[in-house]
């Protein structure tokens, strides 16, 4: 092996160990990046659900009537005053 390649391997190993040390220092950045990614995924799913509900409402027009309609309660004859 040439001296140049040997020196290259040695410096490569040192840079790998530095990268590992820097990687542990960047763990807070990794957590923040994962949190932002998680929020983006959740926001995308909520947006998708909102678009699906809007499309269903425009096509069929039944969803909001189901949620917001008044419920009629049957009164038994024994409860009348």
N, C-alpha and C positions, 0 to 999 in steps of 0.2 A: 504494500500500500504506500502511496506517495505521502510525503510529509504534509503536503497541502490538503489531501483528503482527510488525513488523521486530524489535522487542526480543524478542518471543517466539521468533522463529527463531534469533536470536543465542544466547539462553540455551539453546535446545534443542540447538544445535550444541555448546555448551560441555558440556552434560550428557552428550551422546553421547561426547565426547572423554574425559570423566571416567569414563564407563562402560567405555570401551575400556581406560583405564589400570587401573581396578579389575579388569577382566576378566583382564588379564595378571598382576595380583597374586594373583588367585584360582586360578591354574592348579594349584597344589598341591591346593586343594579339589576342583577338577574331576577331577584324577587320582584322588583318594581316592574321590570319588563313582563314578567309572567302575570302580574296583577293587571297591567294595562291590556295585555292580550286577552285575559279572562273577561275584563269589562267589555272589550270590543266584541267578543263572541256572544256574551249575554245581550248586549245592545242589538246585535244583528238578529238574534233569535226573537227578541221582543218586537223589533221592526218587522220581521217576517210575519209574526203572528198578527200584528196590527194590519198589515197589508192584506193578509188572508181574510181577516174579519171584515175589512172594508169591502173587499171583492165579494164576499158572501152576502153582505148586507145589500150591496148594489144589485146583485143578481137575484137573490131570493127575498130579501127584506123581512126576515123572520127572527133573526137573532135578538135584536134589541127589544122587540115586542115581547119575547119570551122572558127576558130579564126584568123589564120594567113595567110589565102589565100588572094591574091590581088583581089580587087573588080574591075570588069570591068565596066566602065561607058559608057553608050550608048550615042553616039554623034548624035544630031539631024541634019538633012540635012541643016537647016537654019543657023547653027552655023559654018559650014565649011567655010574656007577662000579661 
